[in-house]
Amino acid sequence: MSTPPIIVKRVKKVVGGHHGGSWKIAYADFLAGMMTFFLLLWLVTLMEPKTKAQVAAYFKKFNIFSKAGVSMLMEFYRTGKIQAPKVQTLTQELPPVKGEGEKFKKIIETRLKSLQEHVLVEITETSLKEKVVRIEIMELVNKPLFKAGSAELLPEGKEILKVLAETIKELPVFVSVEGHTDASPSRAGKVGNWELSTARAISAMLELEKNGVHPDKILEVVGYADKFPLTKENPYDPRNRRITLTIHYGPPEGFKAKAENATALIP
């Protein structure tokens, strides 16, 4: 009598096969991450230039070890007020503004020889406590400093701001950055002169910081559209398209008053 054959069945187990498995979870996480990323990009494009600058400044100075877990809103609910940032006072002796103004003129004449016609330096003394140098960085006929209808600086504009930044960063001063346009409607057709002037002022501020000017020296960054033309007799003059750097020697009383007024409005 023959022995019946022994048949061994080996079953290959496939977890999930082609219709399931852990890869689906990973893929779902990937899609969720991409959706969040593109949502963030979309929200950033909707932000005003001024808001973008404020967000950038917040994260530039953010420190998880400083007031961790306490937001400005929570502070408002607890105390009923929000303290405005204090304006730093200068401990160094005030330099003679006329001498410093002449220094800027000399630097422009020597280091920006081919671009000096773009720059106008004005020296004023508003009071005994505040001394000011205003530097107008202007566009000229067929000699722009920004791309048309854009806040992107051209190499000429970057070079002027770089040279000025190398001097400003060594001085005990504060700086206000203003953007101005002429009376022509924005060539881009999508943004107005208010947005364009503000965006250009922010670009100038970022270029100053890139070249060593400490963010704490920046008092304000504003755009004035065509409301303050340099040449009032011709509102379409290309020189009205400009960046104005106001350099404050000494505590800027006007800016301090603005901060105090803003604080007073908060109950």
C-alpha positions in Angstrom: 0.0 0.0 0.0 1.5 3.3 -1.2 1.8 6.3 1.1 -0.4 9.3 -0.1 1.6 12.4 -1.0 1.9 15.2 1.5 0.8 18.5 0.0 2.1 21.7 1.7 0.3 24.9 0.8 2.3 28.1 1.3 0.1 31.2 1.4 1.8 34.5 0.6 0.2 37.2 2.7 0.2 40.7 1.2 -0.9 43.4 3.6 -3.3 45.7 1.8 -2.1 44.6 -1.6 -2.7 47.1 -4.3 -5.8 48.4 -2.7 -4.6 49.6 0.7 -1.5 50.1 2.9 0.4 52.7 4.8 1.4 54.5 1.6 -2.1 56.0 1.5 -1.6 57.6 4.9 1.7 59.1 3.8 0.2 60.3 0.5 -2.7 61.9 2.4 -0.3 63.7 4.7 1.7 64.9 1.7 -1.5 66.4 0.1 -2.5 68.0 3.3 0.9 69.6 3.6 0.8 70.9 0.0 -2.7 72.3 0.5 -1.6 74.2 3.6 1.5 75.5 1.8 -0.4 76.8 -1.2 -3.1 78.3 1.1 -0.3 80.2 3.0 1.1 81.5 -0.3 -2.4 82.6 -1.4 -2.9 84.4 1.9 0.4 86.2 1.6 -0.4 87.5 -1.9 -3.6 89.1 -0.4 -1.7 90.9 2.3 -0.9 94.6 1.9 2.8 95.5 1.6 2.8 97.3 4.9 1.3 94.2 6.6 4.0 92.0 5.0 6.7 94.2 6.4 5.2 94.1 9.9 5.0 90.3 9.8 8.6 90.1 8.5 9.8 92.4 11.3 7.9 90.4 13.9 9.5 87.1 13.0 12.9 88.7 12.6 12.9 89.7 16.2 10.8 86.8 17.5 12.3 84.9 20.5 10.6 81.9 22.1 12.3 82.7 25.4 11.0 86.2 25.6 7.4 86.5 26.9 6.6 83.0 25.7 2.9 82.3 25.4 1.9 85.9 25.9 0.5 87.6 22.8 -0.2 91.3 22.4 -4.0 90.5 22.4 -3.7 88.6 25.7 -1.8 91.5 27.1 -4.6 93.9 26.0 -7.3 91.7 27.7 -5.2 91.5 30.9 -4.2 95.2 31.3 -6.6 97.0 29.1 -3.9 98.7 27.1 -1.1 98.0 24.7 2.2 99.8 25.2 3.6 101.4 22.1 7.2 100.7 21.4 9.6 103.1 23.1 11.8 105.2 20.9 15.4 104.8 21.8 17.3 107.8 23.0 20.8 108.5 21.7 23.5 108.5 24.4 26.2 109.7 22.1 26.8 113.4 21.6 24.9 114.9 18.7 27.2 115.3 15.7 27.1 118.6 13.8 24.4 118.0 11.2 25.9 120.4 8.7 29.2 118.5 8.8 27.4 115.2 8.5 25.3 116.5 5.6 28.4 117.6 3.8 29.9 114.2 4.4 26.9 112.6 2.6 27.4 115.0 -0.3 31.1 114.2 -0.5 30.4 110.4 -0.5 27.9 110.8 -3.3 30.3 112.9 -5.4 33.1 110.4 -5.0 31.6 106.9 -4.7 28.4 107.6 -6.8 30.0 109.8 -9.4 28.0 108.3 -12.3 24.8 108.3 -10.3 25.1 111.6 -8.3 22.5 113.3 -10.5 19.9 110.9 -9.0 20.6 112.1 -5.4 19.7 115.4 -3.7 20.8 116.1 -0.1 19.0 118.7 2.0 20.1 119.8 5.4 17.6 121.2 8.0 17.5 121.9 11.7 14.0 121.6 13.0 14.8 122.4 16.6 17.7 122.2 19.0 16.7 118.7 19.9 16.2 117.4 16.3 18.5 117.8 13.4 17.7 116.3 10.0 19.3 115.4 6.7 16.9 114.5 3.9 18.2 112.5 1.0 16.0 112.4 -2.2 16.8 109.4 -4.5 15.1 110.4 -7.7 14.4 108.8 -11.1 15.3 110.9 -14.2 14.1 110.9 -17.8 15.0 107.5 -19.2 16.9 106.7 -16.1 14.7 104.7 -13.7 15.7 103.2 -10.4 12.8 100.7 -10.3 11.3 98.5 -12.9 8.3 100.2 -14.5 5.2 99.7 -12.3 7.1 97.5 -9.9 8.8 97.7 -6.5 11.8 95.7 -7.8 15.0 97.8 -7.6 17.3 98.1 -10.6 21.1 97.8 -10.1 21.4 101.6 -10.0 18.9 101.9 -7.2 20.6 99.1 -5.2 24.0 100.7 -5.6 22.8 104.1 -4.3 21.2 102.5 -1.2 24.2 100.3 -0.6 26.6 103.3 -0.5 24.3 105.3 1.8 23.7 102.3 4.1 27.4 101.9 4.7 27.5 105.4 6.1 24.1 105.3 8.0 24.9 102.1 9.8 27.9 103.7 11.5 26.0 106.8 12.7 23.9 107.2 15.9 20.8 108.1 13.9 17.2 107.0 13.1 15.9 106.7 9.5 12.4 107.3 8.0 11.9 105.8 4.5 9.3 107.3 2.2 8.1 106.2 -1.2 6.7 108.7 -3.8 5.3 108.5 -7.3 4.3 111.0 -10.0 0.7 111.8 -10.9 0.6 109.2 -13.7 -1.7 106.2 -13.0 0.2 103.0 -12.3 1.5 101.4 -15.5 0.9 97.9 -14.2 -2.9 98.6 -14.1 -3.3 96.3 -11.1 -1.9 98.4 -8.2 -2.4 102.1 -7.6 0.2 104.7 -6.7 -0.5 104.3 -3.0 0.4 100.6 -3.1 3.3 101.2 -5.4 4.8 103.9 -3.3 4.5 101.8 -0.2 5.9 98.7 -1.8 8.9 100.7 -3.1 9.6 102.2 0.3 9.6 98.7 1.8 12.0 97.5 -0.9 14.3 100.4 0.0 14.1 99.6 3.7 15.0 95.9 3.0 17.9 97.0 0.9 19.2 99.2 3.7 18.9 96.3 6.2 20.6 94.0 3.7 23.6 96.3 3.7 24.0 96.6 7.5 21.5 99.2 8.8 20.1 97.7 12.0 16.2 97.3 12.0 16.0 99.3 15.2 17.2 102.4 13.4 14.2 102.3 11.0 11.5 104.6 12.5 8.8 104.2 9.8 8.2 103.1 6.2 5.4 104.9 4.4 4.1 105.5 0.9 2.7 108.9 -0.1 1.7 108.2 -3.7 1.8 111.6 -5.6 0.7 113.7 -2.7 4.0 115.4 -2.0 5.7 116.1 -5.4 9.2 117.3 -5.5 8.5 119.5 -8.5 5.0 120.9 -7.9 4.8 122.8 -11.2 5.0 119.5 -13.1 3.3 116.6 -11.2 4.4 114.2 -14.0 8.1 115.0 -13.7 10.0 111.7 -13.3 11.9 113.3 -10.3 8.7 113.0 -8.3 9.2 109.2 -8.5 11.6 108.9 -5.7 12.6 107.4 -2.3 13.2 109.8 0.5 15.5 109.0 3.4 15.0 111.3 6.4 18.0 110.9 8.8 17.2 112.0 12.3 20.1 113.2 14.5 18.8 113.0 18.0 15.5 111.8 19.4 12.8 112.3 16.7 10.3 114.4 18.6 7.6 114.2 15.9 7.7 110.4 15.8 7.6 110.2 19.6 4.5 112.4 19.6 2.9 110.0 17.1 3.6 107.0 19.4 2.2 108.8 22.4 -1.0 109.9 20.6 -1.5 106.3 19.3 -1.2 105.0 22.9 -3.7 107.6 24.2 -6.3 106.3 21.8 -6.3 102.8 23.4 -8.5 102.7 26.5 
